[in-house]
Amino acid sequence: MRARILLVSLLMAAVLALRADTKPFAPPPAAHAKTYPAHESHDDEKVSVAIDPFDMPDKAKIFRINYQERGFLPIRLIISNDSDDYLMLTDLKIEYITVKRDRIEPATTDDIYRRVVRLKRNPSSPRVPMPIPLPRDRSPVTKDAREAVDELDQAQFVPNPVDPHSMRTGFLFFDITGLDTPEAGAHLYLTGFKMGKKELFYFDIPLEKYLSYQPGK
């Protein structure tokens, strides 16, 4: 019994050590979707959706990891539900459609994790498991990798229901590797919103609304 208690204590200490030198992810507060340049509102359905790319250094500094350096474009998704009903996102599908009509789905945590880790190993070697194993001698897991998983766990958009007269927000990460101008001419296409059993009309938001926005004009 004492050995078991000691093992649990050691495991808890290891987990705390992993997080001791990291700060909680703290993005700027989100506003109503209608206040963002790149948004679309369905007034009859009382739902608005906005996208806010974090593509500039001053915005991207909220992240500990430089995702663009690793080929990912972070986009904040803001969904405002002004109706009296719950907005269901269980069947939500999101696609980033480039000017050349390529369709890119949001990257998974595993996709981003593998890109951040940059392990030097043979392609045939076993995949690094999720969640990240506790550190041990010769562990290939880097500090960047641990920070990335911790941050992604807090930052990524979670498709939980949106309460009446409230909003839900979070970040999507799109793999833009090989795209010279990924935002020009692109748009975000969202389907699968449901109010009860009724499916809402799709949302199609051009990124040009964000790129061409000039405050004060």
VMD Tcl script that draws the C-alpha trace (Angstrom):
set ca {
  {0.00 0.00 0.00}
  {2.82 2.40 0.86}
  {4.49 1.65 -2.47}
  {1.25 2.44 -4.29}
  {0.81 5.75 -2.45}
  {4.41 6.66 -3.24}
  {3.87 5.88 -6.94}
  {0.76 8.07 -7.11}
  {2.61 10.90 -5.36}
  {5.47 10.67 -7.84}
  {3.06 10.73 -10.79}
  {1.28 13.81 -9.43}
  {4.61 15.55 -8.86}
  {5.67 14.80 -12.44}
  {2.44 16.25 -13.86}
  {2.79 19.38 -11.74}
  {6.39 19.76 -12.87}
  {5.27 19.70 -16.50}
  {2.86 22.58 -15.92}
  {4.82 24.58 -13.34}
  {6.65 26.71 -15.91}
  {3.63 27.35 -18.14}
  {0.91 29.98 -17.91}
  {-2.78 29.37 -18.67}
  {-3.81 30.23 -22.21}
  {-5.43 33.67 -22.04}
  {-6.79 35.00 -25.36}
  {-8.40 38.44 -25.49}
  {-12.10 38.43 -24.61}
  {-14.37 37.68 -27.56}
  {-17.15 40.07 -28.59}
  {-20.42 39.39 -30.37}
  {-19.88 37.85 -33.80}
  {-21.50 40.83 -35.54}
  {-18.70 43.12 -34.35}
  {-16.02 41.37 -36.43}
  {-15.29 42.39 -40.04}
  {-15.49 38.81 -41.34}
  {-18.92 37.65 -40.19}
  {-22.26 36.48 -41.51}
  {-25.58 36.92 -39.75}
  {-28.82 35.01 -40.26}
  {-31.25 37.40 -38.63}
  {-34.25 35.15 -39.23}
  {-32.49 32.31 -37.39}
  {-30.87 34.70 -34.88}
  {-27.41 33.20 -35.32}
  {-24.21 34.99 -36.28}
  {-20.79 33.51 -37.07}
  {-17.47 35.35 -37.29}
  {-13.90 34.37 -38.08}
  {-10.82 36.24 -36.89}
  {-7.43 35.07 -38.27}
  {-4.50 35.41 -35.87}
  {-2.06 35.88 -38.71}
  {-0.06 38.89 -37.55}
  {2.75 38.82 -34.95}
  {0.94 41.21 -32.59}
  {-2.09 38.91 -32.51}
  {-0.27 35.59 -32.66}
  {1.83 36.44 -29.60}
  {-0.99 35.15 -27.40}
  {0.26 31.65 -28.29}
  {3.37 30.10 -26.75}
  {3.93 28.12 -29.95}
  {4.58 29.80 -33.32}
  {1.99 27.85 -35.31}
  {2.51 29.72 -38.57}
  {6.19 28.84 -38.46}
  {5.04 25.22 -38.40}
  {2.61 25.68 -41.29}
  {-0.68 26.30 -39.47}
  {-2.99 29.32 -39.68}
  {-4.90 29.93 -36.40}
  {-8.39 31.30 -36.90}
  {-10.68 32.22 -34.05}
  {-14.28 31.11 -34.54}
  {-17.03 33.08 -32.78}
  {-20.63 31.82 -32.79}
  {-23.35 34.02 -31.28}
  {-26.78 32.56 -30.55}
  {-29.38 35.29 -30.02}
  {-32.34 32.90 -30.11}
  {-34.32 31.40 -27.23}
  {-33.21 27.86 -28.14}
  {-30.02 25.83 -27.86}
  {-27.82 25.84 -30.95}
  {-26.51 22.32 -31.53}
  {-23.05 21.84 -33.08}
  {-22.83 18.05 -33.00}
  {-22.93 17.80 -36.82}
  {-20.90 20.95 -37.45}
  {-18.58 20.67 -40.45}
  {-15.99 23.34 -41.23}
  {-13.94 23.70 -44.41}
  {-11.31 26.24 -45.38}
  {-11.70 26.68 -49.13}
  {-8.76 28.26 -50.94}
  {-8.90 30.41 -54.06}
  {-8.03 27.26 -56.05}
  {-11.00 25.44 -54.47}
  {-8.88 23.19 -52.28}
  {-10.84 22.12 -49.22}
  {-8.95 21.98 -45.91}
  {-10.49 20.69 -42.69}
  {-9.29 21.91 -39.29}
  {-6.15 20.13 -38.10}
  {-6.54 17.72 -35.21}
  {-4.54 17.92 -32.00}
  {-2.57 14.91 -33.19}
  {-1.78 16.61 -36.53}
  {-0.40 19.68 -34.78}
  {1.39 17.70 -32.10}
  {3.36 15.63 -34.62}
  {4.39 18.81 -36.48}
  {5.54 20.53 -33.29}
  {7.46 17.57 -31.86}
  {9.78 17.13 -34.87}
  {11.00 13.80 -33.60}
  {14.11 12.39 -35.26}
  {13.00 8.84 -35.74}
  {12.38 6.34 -38.50}
  {9.00 6.55 -40.26}
  {8.40 2.91 -39.30}
  {8.89 3.56 -35.59}
  {5.79 3.62 -33.32}
  {3.68 6.73 -33.23}
  {4.03 8.89 -30.11}
  {0.94 8.16 -27.98}
  {-1.59 10.69 -26.81}
  {-1.74 11.99 -24.16}
  {1.94 12.71 -23.78}
  {3.69 10.14 -21.55}
  {5.27 11.27 -18.30}
  {8.90 12.26 -18.75}
  {11.57 9.66 -18.29}
  {15.20 9.34 -19.27}
  {15.82 9.60 -23.00}
  {12.26 10.82 -23.56}
  {11.83 12.24 -27.10}
  {9.05 14.57 -25.95}
  {10.25 18.18 -26.06}
  {9.15 21.08 -23.90}
  {7.55 22.65 -27.01}
  {5.48 19.52 -27.48}
  {4.25 19.52 -23.90}
  {3.40 23.21 -24.10}
  {1.62 22.73 -27.42}
  {-0.67 20.00 -26.13}
  {-1.45 21.96 -22.98}
  {-2.20 25.09 -25.00}
  {-4.24 23.31 -27.66}
  {-6.34 21.68 -24.97}
  {-7.40 25.16 -23.85}
  {-7.43 26.96 -27.20}
  {-9.12 24.66 -29.71}
  {-12.77 25.15 -30.57}
  {-15.05 22.61 -28.91}
  {-18.42 22.01 -30.66}
  {-20.55 21.99 -27.53}
  {-24.10 23.40 -27.67}
  {-24.42 27.18 -27.57}
  {-26.83 28.30 -24.86}
  {-29.64 30.74 -25.72}
  {-28.45 34.36 -25.84}
  {-24.80 33.41 -25.46}
  {-21.80 32.60 -27.60}
  {-19.09 30.00 -28.07}
  {-15.57 30.67 -29.25}
  {-12.32 28.83 -29.83}
  {-9.48 28.43 -32.30}
  {-9.26 26.37 -35.48}
  {-5.86 25.53 -36.96}
  {-5.58 24.98 -40.72}
  {-2.60 23.37 -42.43}
  {-1.53 25.95 -45.04}
  {1.78 24.31 -45.93}
  {2.73 25.10 -49.53}
  {0.20 27.91 -49.98}
  {1.85 31.22 -50.93}
  {-1.15 33.44 -50.16}
  {-3.50 31.21 -48.16}
  {-5.96 33.95 -47.17}
  {-6.41 35.78 -50.48}
  {-9.63 34.62 -52.12}
  {-10.29 32.01 -49.44}
  {-13.43 31.56 -47.39}
  {-14.70 29.46 -44.50}
  {-17.69 27.23 -45.21}
  {-19.71 25.96 -42.23}
  {-22.65 23.54 -42.26}
  {-24.49 21.34 -39.77}
  {-25.89 23.97 -37.38}
  {-29.12 22.74 -35.79}
  {-31.78 24.38 -33.69}
  {-33.55 21.39 -32.21}
  {-34.04 19.04 -35.18}
  {-34.07 21.86 -37.72}
  {-30.85 22.34 -39.69}
  {-29.91 25.95 -40.27}
  {-28.75 27.46 -43.54}
  {-25.01 27.23 -44.20}
  {-22.53 30.04 -43.46}
  {-19.99 31.09 -46.08}
  {-17.57 33.77 -44.84}
  {-14.95 35.27 -47.20}
  {-11.61 36.11 -45.61}
  {-11.51 39.16 -47.88}
  {-13.84 40.83 -45.38}
  {-11.00 40.58 -42.87}
  {-8.19 41.42 -45.27}
  {-9.89 44.53 -46.70}
  {-11.18 45.90 -43.39}
  {-9.98 49.44 -42.62}
  {-10.92 50.71 -39.16}
  {-12.59 54.08 -39.14}
  {-13.69 53.98 -42.76}
}
mol new
graphics top color blue
foreach p $ca { graphics top sphere $p radius 0.5 }
foreach p [lrange $ca 0 end-1] q [lrange $ca 1 end] { graphics top cylinder $p $q radius 0.2 }
display resetview
